[in-house]
C-alpha cells in the first residue's frame, strides 16, 4: 500500500506538466503528425501576415519574422552554453560578431578577400567561430561562476575594439554590399535582397530546424548527460569521473559555431557590417532571451527570443524603452518564476525513463518530468 502511494503522482499537477505528459505519451509518428503542420504554418507566416501578428505599417513583417528567427537561432546556441552546460557567457556577441565579419570579409567588394560565394561562407563562419571558441575556452574554462562571466564579457569587448582598431576591419566605415545566396526573380532582380525578408526568413527557419535536430540529439547522448551533470554540480561530476573540462569545451565550441552561423546570416540579410552592432547591450539581450524563456529548454529559449525580438517591432511605442521594460520583466520573473516562462525539468534520458517505468511497474503514473537523470558516464540507448 505504501509502495502504491509512493508511486502515485502528486495531487496537484500543473497544466504545463500535463501537456508534457500527453506529448511524451504520443508515438514518434503521432508527434511528427503534429509537428509537420506546425512547421508548415511557421514557414507560411510571412505570406499569411496574420492581422494579430503583423508589424505593419510600422515595420516590414517578413523582415520582422526573419529577426525573430535569427534571435531564435542565437538563443539556441547560447542555451547550449548557459542552459545545458551551466556556463555563464556574457560575451556571446563576440562569436556573433566573428561570424558577421567572416561573411563580410569573404563576400564584400570592400574587402580584398571577397572571393567566395555566400553559401560557402556559412560553413566557413562556423569553422572560424569554433576555432575562436577553442582559443577562448582552452585557457578560461577552468574558471567558474563570476570569474568566467567576466572573462567572456572581456572577450566580447575585445572583438568590438579590434573591429574598431584593426584597419582591415574598417571600423565605423564597415563593409557594404555583403554577399547573399544566389537566385533571381522573374524580373531579373536578386531573390535574396535587403527589402524582401521572406527568402531570408525561410533560410533562417531551415537553419533553426537543422540546429534543433543536432542539439536535440546531443542532449540525448553522452555529451548531453555530461552537460547536465556539470550544470548541476561540476565538482561532483568530476569526482564521478566526468571529464568536465572536455565537455565544457564541447559546449563552448558548439555554442560558438551556432553564434557564428547566426552572425553570417545577419550580415547577409542586412548587407552591411561595422562595429556598432556588437556591444555589451546586444549580448545582454541575447542572454535575456535565454533567461526569460527558460534556460535549458529549447522551446522556452525560442519563446524568449520571440518576446525580445518581436515586441519592440510590434509595438513601436516601446522600442526606445525596451531595455527598461525587459529589465523590469526579468526582475519580476526572477522573483515569481525563476525558471523562466517555460522552465526546463530534467527528464530521464534515452531509455532511462522506460526502464524506470518498468522498475516501478506503473508506467501510466510516471511523470515525464521525473527528476532522475541517467548516469553521465554511460552511453545512451538507441
C-alpha positions as CSV (number, residue, x, y, z in Angstrom):
1,X,0.0,0.0,0.0
2,X,2.8,2.3,0.9
3,X,4.6,1.5,-2.4
4,X,1.4,2.2,-4.3
5,X,1.1,5.5,-2.5
6,X,4.7,6.4,-3.3
7,X,4.3,5.7,-7.0
8,X,1.2,7.8,-7.3
9,X,1.7,11.2,-9.0
10,X,1.3,14.4,-6.9
11,X,-2.3,15.6,-6.4
12,X,-1.6,18.9,-8.0
13,X,-0.2,18.7,-11.5
14,X,0.5,21.9,-13.5
15,X,-1.0,22.4,-16.9
16,X,2.4,22.5,-18.5
17,X,3.3,19.2,-16.9
18,X,0.1,17.6,-18.1
19,X,0.9,18.8,-21.7
20,X,4.4,17.4,-21.4
21,X,2.9,14.1,-20.2
22,X,0.4,13.9,-23.1
23,X,3.1,14.9,-25.6
24,X,5.5,12.2,-24.4
25,X,2.8,9.6,-24.4
26,X,2.4,10.0,-28.2
27,X,4.3,7.8,-30.5
28,X,7.0,9.2,-32.8
29,X,4.7,9.1,-35.8
30,X,1.9,11.0,-33.9
31,X,4.4,13.6,-32.7
32,X,5.5,14.2,-36.3
33,X,1.9,14.3,-37.4
34,X,1.5,17.3,-35.1
35,X,4.9,18.9,-35.8
36,X,4.8,18.9,-39.7
37,X,1.6,21.0,-40.0
38,X,3.0,23.4,-37.3
39,X,6.3,23.7,-39.3
40,X,4.4,24.4,-42.5
41,X,2.4,27.1,-40.7
42,X,5.6,28.6,-39.4
43,X,7.1,28.7,-42.9
44,X,3.9,30.4,-44.3
45,X,3.8,33.2,-41.6
46,X,5.4,35.9,-43.8
47,X,2.9,35.1,-46.7
48,X,-0.2,34.9,-44.4
49,X,0.8,38.0,-42.5
50,X,-1.8,37.4,-39.7
51,X,-3.6,40.5,-38.5
52,X,-2.9,39.7,-34.9
53,X,0.9,39.3,-35.5
54,X,1.6,41.8,-38.2
55,X,4.1,44.6,-37.5
56,X,2.9,46.7,-40.4
57,X,2.8,49.6,-41.1
58,X,5.4,50.3,-38.5
59,X,7.8,47.6,-39.7
60,X,8.1,45.2,-42.6
61,X,6.5,41.9,-41.3
62,X,8.7,39.4,-43.3
63,X,11.9,41.1,-42.1
64,X,10.5,41.2,-38.5
65,X,9.9,37.4,-38.7
66,X,13.5,37.0,-40.0
67,X,14.7,38.9,-37.0
68,X,12.7,36.6,-34.7
69,X,14.1,33.5,-36.4
70,X,17.7,35.0,-36.2
71,X,17.2,35.6,-32.4
72,X,15.8,32.1,-32.0
73,X,19.0,30.7,-33.6
74,X,21.2,32.8,-31.3
75,X,19.2,31.7,-28.3
76,X,19.5,28.0,-29.1
77,X,23.3,28.5,-29.4
78,X,23.6,30.4,-26.2
79,X,21.3,27.9,-24.4
80,X,23.9,25.2,-25.1
81,X,26.4,27.1,-23.2
82,X,24.3,28.6,-20.4
83,X,21.3,26.3,-20.2
84,X,22.8,22.9,-20.9
85,X,26.4,23.2,-19.5
86,X,25.7,26.0,-17.0
87,X,28.5,28.3,-18.2
88,X,27.6,32.0,-17.8
89,X,28.6,33.6,-21.0
90,X,28.2,37.4,-21.1
91,X,30.2,37.9,-24.3
92,X,28.3,35.7,-26.7
93,X,28.0,38.7,-29.0
94,X,31.7,38.2,-29.8
95,X,31.0,34.9,-31.6
96,X,28.1,36.6,-33.4
97,X,30.5,39.4,-34.5
98,X,33.1,36.9,-35.7
99,X,30.6,35.2,-37.9
100,X,29.3,38.5,-39.3
101,X,32.9,39.7,-40.1
102,X,33.8,36.4,-41.8
103,X,30.8,36.8,-44.1
104,X,31.8,40.5,-44.8
105,X,35.5,39.8,-45.4
106,X,34.9,37.0,-47.9
107,X,31.9,38.4,-49.8
108,X,32.0,42.2,-49.7
109,X,33.8,44.2,-52.5
110,X,35.2,46.4,-49.8
111,X,37.5,43.5,-48.8
112,X,40.5,42.1,-50.7
113,X,39.4,38.6,-49.7
114,X,36.0,38.7,-51.4
115,X,36.5,35.5,-53.4
116,X,33.9,33.1,-52.0
117,X,30.2,32.7,-52.7
118,X,27.9,33.4,-49.7
119,X,26.7,29.8,-49.2
120,X,30.3,28.7,-49.0
121,X,31.0,31.3,-46.3
122,X,28.3,30.0,-44.0
123,X,30.2,26.8,-43.1
124,X,33.4,28.8,-43.1
125,X,31.9,31.2,-40.5
126,X,31.0,28.1,-38.4
127,X,34.6,26.7,-38.6
128,X,36.2,30.1,-37.7
129,X,34.0,30.7,-34.7
130,X,34.6,27.2,-33.5
131,X,38.3,28.0,-33.6
132,X,37.7,31.1,-31.6
133,X,35.7,29.1,-29.2
134,X,38.6,26.8,-28.6
135,X,41.0,29.8,-28.3
136,X,38.9,31.4,-25.7
137,X,37.7,28.3,-23.9
138,X,41.0,26.4,-23.5
139,X,42.6,28.9,-21.1
140,X,39.4,30.2,-19.4
141,X,37.0,27.3,-18.9
142,X,38.9,26.2,-15.7
143,X,37.3,29.3,-14.2
144,X,33.8,29.1,-12.8
145,X,30.9,31.4,-12.0
146,X,31.5,35.1,-11.9
147,X,35.1,34.8,-13.0
148,X,34.1,33.0,-16.2
149,X,31.4,35.6,-16.8
150,X,33.9,38.5,-16.5
151,X,36.4,36.8,-18.9
152,X,33.7,36.2,-21.5
153,X,32.5,39.7,-21.2
154,X,36.0,40.9,-21.9
155,X,36.1,38.7,-25.0
156,X,33.0,40.3,-26.4
157,X,34.5,43.8,-25.8
158,X,37.9,42.7,-27.3
159,X,36.2,41.7,-30.6
160,X,34.4,45.0,-30.8
161,X,37.5,47.1,-30.0
162,X,39.6,45.1,-32.5
163,X,36.9,45.8,-35.2
164,X,37.4,49.5,-34.4
165,X,41.2,49.5,-34.3
166,X,42.4,47.0,-37.0
167,X,42.4,48.8,-40.3
168,X,41.4,45.7,-42.3
169,X,38.1,45.5,-40.4
170,X,37.3,49.1,-41.4
171,X,35.9,50.3,-38.0
172,X,32.8,52.5,-38.4
173,X,33.0,52.6,-42.2
174,X,32.4,48.8,-42.3
175,X,31.7,46.6,-45.2
176,X,29.0,47.3,-47.7
177,X,27.3,45.0,-50.2
178,X,27.9,41.9,-48.2
179,X,27.1,38.8,-50.3
180,X,23.9,36.8,-50.3
181,X,22.7,33.4,-51.6
182,X,22.3,33.1,-55.4
183,X,19.0,33.2,-57.2
184,X,17.0,35.7,-59.3
185,X,13.3,36.5,-59.7
186,X,11.4,36.6,-62.9
187,X,12.1,40.3,-63.3
188,X,15.9,39.7,-63.1
189,X,16.3,41.1,-59.5
190,X,18.1,39.2,-56.8
191,X,15.9,36.7,-54.9
192,X,17.7,37.5,-51.6
193,X,17.8,41.2,-51.0
194,X,17.5,43.7,-48.2
195,X,13.9,44.6,-48.8
196,X,12.2,41.2,-49.1
197,X,12.6,39.2,-45.9
198,X,10.7,36.1,-47.0
199,X,13.6,34.2,-48.5
200,X,15.8,35.1,-45.6
201,X,13.2,34.0,-43.2
202,X,12.8,30.6,-44.9
203,X,16.6,30.2,-44.9
204,X,16.8,31.1,-41.2
205,X,13.9,28.8,-40.2
206,X,15.5,25.9,-42.1
207,X,18.8,26.5,-40.2
208,X,16.9,26.7,-36.9
209,X,15.3,23.3,-37.6
210,X,18.6,21.7,-38.5
211,X,20.3,23.1,-35.4
212,X,17.4,22.0,-33.2
213,X,17.8,18.4,-34.5
214,X,21.5,18.5,-33.9
215,X,21.3,19.9,-30.4
216,X,18.4,17.6,-29.5
217,X,20.5,14.6,-30.5
218,X,23.4,15.9,-28.4
219,X,21.2,16.4,-25.4
220,X,20.1,12.7,-25.5
221,X,23.6,11.5,-25.9
222,X,26.5,11.0,-23.5
223,X,27.6,14.6,-24.2
224,X,24.2,15.9,-23.1
225,X,24.2,13.9,-19.9
226,X,27.7,15.2,-19.1
227,X,26.5,18.8,-19.6
228,X,23.6,18.2,-17.2
229,X,26.0,16.8,-14.6
230,X,28.3,19.7,-14.9
231,X,25.5,22.2,-14.7
232,X,24.0,20.7,-11.6
233,X,27.3,20.2,-9.7
234,X,30.6,20.4,-11.5
235,X,32.7,19.2,-8.5
236,X,30.5,16.1,-8.0
237,X,30.6,15.4,-11.8
238,X,34.4,15.5,-11.8
239,X,34.6,13.2,-8.8
240,X,32.3,10.7,-10.6
241,X,34.7,10.6,-13.5
242,X,33.1,13.0,-16.0
243,X,35.9,14.8,-17.9
244,X,34.3,18.2,-17.2
245,X,36.9,20.4,-19.0
246,X,36.5,18.4,-22.2
247,X,32.7,18.7,-22.2
248,X,32.8,22.4,-21.3
249,X,35.0,22.9,-24.3
250,X,32.4,21.0,-26.4
251,X,29.6,23.2,-25.2
252,X,31.6,26.4,-25.8
253,X,32.6,25.4,-29.3
254,X,29.1,24.2,-30.3
255,X,27.6,27.4,-28.9
256,X,30.3,29.5,-30.7
257,X,29.5,27.7,-34.0
258,X,25.8,28.5,-33.8
259,X,26.6,32.1,-32.9
260,X,28.9,32.4,-35.9
261,X,26.3,31.0,-38.2
262,X,23.7,33.5,-37.0
263,X,26.2,36.3,-37.4
264,X,26.8,35.4,-41.0
265,X,23.1,35.1,-41.6
266,X,22.6,38.6,-40.1
267,X,25.4,40.1,-42.2
268,X,24.0,38.7,-45.5
269,X,20.5,40.0,-44.8
270,X,21.4,43.5,-43.7
271,X,24.1,43.8,-46.3
272,X,26.4,46.0,-44.1
273,X,28.7,45.2,-41.2
274,X,30.5,47.6,-38.9
275,X,31.4,47.6,-35.2
276,X,28.3,49.3,-34.0
277,X,26.0,46.3,-33.5
278,X,28.3,44.2,-31.3
279,X,28.2,45.9,-27.9
280,X,27.6,44.6,-24.4
281,X,23.9,45.6,-24.6
282,X,23.3,43.3,-27.5
283,X,25.0,40.5,-25.7
284,X,22.7,41.1,-22.7
285,X,19.7,41.0,-24.9
286,X,20.8,37.5,-26.2
287,X,21.2,36.3,-22.6
288,X,17.8,37.9,-21.7
289,X,16.1,35.8,-24.3
290,X,17.5,32.6,-22.8
291,X,16.7,33.5,-19.2
292,X,13.3,34.9,-20.0
293,X,12.2,31.9,-22.0
294,X,13.6,29.3,-19.7
295,X,17.3,28.3,-19.5
296,X,17.8,24.7,-20.6
297,X,14.5,24.4,-22.5
298,X,14.9,24.7,-26.3
299,X,11.2,25.7,-26.8
300,X,11.5,28.1,-23.9
301,X,14.5,30.0,-25.3
302,X,12.8,30.3,-28.7
303,X,9.8,31.8,-26.9
304,X,12.1,34.2,-25.1
305,X,13.8,35.1,-28.4
306,X,10.3,35.8,-29.9
307,X,9.5,38.2,-27.0
308,X,12.8,40.0,-27.2
309,X,12.9,40.4,-31.0
310,X,9.2,40.8,-31.8
311,X,7.6,43.0,-29.2
312,X,9.7,46.2,-29.9
313,X,8.8,45.8,-33.6
314,X,5.2,45.1,-33.0
315,X,4.7,47.9,-30.6
316,X,6.8,50.8,-31.9
317,X,6.0,52.9,-28.8
318,X,8.0,50.7,-26.5
319,X,11.1,50.4,-28.8
320,X,13.1,53.1,-27.1
321,X,12.2,51.8,-23.7
322,X,12.8,48.1,-24.5
323,X,15.8,47.8,-22.2
324,X,13.9,49.2,-19.3
325,X,10.9,47.0,-20.0
326,X,12.9,43.8,-20.4
327,X,15.0,44.6,-17.3
328,X,11.8,45.0,-15.2
329,X,10.3,41.9,-16.7
330,X,13.4,39.9,-15.8
331,X,13.3,41.2,-12.2
332,X,9.7,40.2,-11.9
333,X,10.4,36.8,-13.5
334,X,13.3,36.1,-11.1
335,X,11.0,36.9,-8.2
336,X,8.0,34.8,-9.1
337,X,9.2,32.3,-11.7
338,X,13.0,32.0,-11.6
339,X,12.9,29.0,-14.0
340,X,11.7,31.2,-16.9
341,X,8.4,31.2,-18.9
342,X,9.0,27.6,-19.9
343,X,11.4,26.3,-17.3
344,X,13.2,23.1,-18.0
345,X,12.7,20.0,-15.9
346,X,15.4,17.4,-16.3
347,X,13.9,14.2,-17.7
348,X,15.2,10.8,-17.9
349,X,17.4,10.5,-21.0
350,X,17.3,7.9,-23.8
351,X,15.8,4.6,-22.5
352,X,16.2,5.6,-18.8
353,X,12.6,6.7,-18.5
354,X,11.2,3.4,-19.9
355,X,13.5,1.4,-17.5
356,X,12.3,3.4,-14.6
357,X,8.7,2.8,-15.6
358,X,9.3,-0.9,-15.8
359,X,11.0,-0.9,-12.5
360,X,8.0,0.6,-10.7
361,X,5.5,-1.4,-12.8
362,X,3.2,1.6,-13.1
363,X,4.1,3.2,-16.5
364,X,0.8,5.1,-16.6
365,X,1.6,7.0,-13.4
366,X,5.2,8.0,-14.1
367,X,5.6,11.7,-15.0
368,X,7.7,12.5,-18.0
369,X,9.3,15.2,-15.8
370,X,11.0,12.8,-13.4
371,X,13.9,14.3,-11.7
372,X,16.1,11.2,-12.1
373,X,19.0,11.6,-14.6
374,X,20.8,8.8,-16.4
375,X,24.4,8.3,-15.3
376,X,26.6,10.8,-17.2
377,X,29.3,8.2,-17.8
378,X,27.1,5.7,-19.6
379,X,26.2,5.7,-23.2
380,X,22.5,6.4,-24.1
381,X,20.4,3.7,-25.6
382,X,19.3,3.7,-29.2
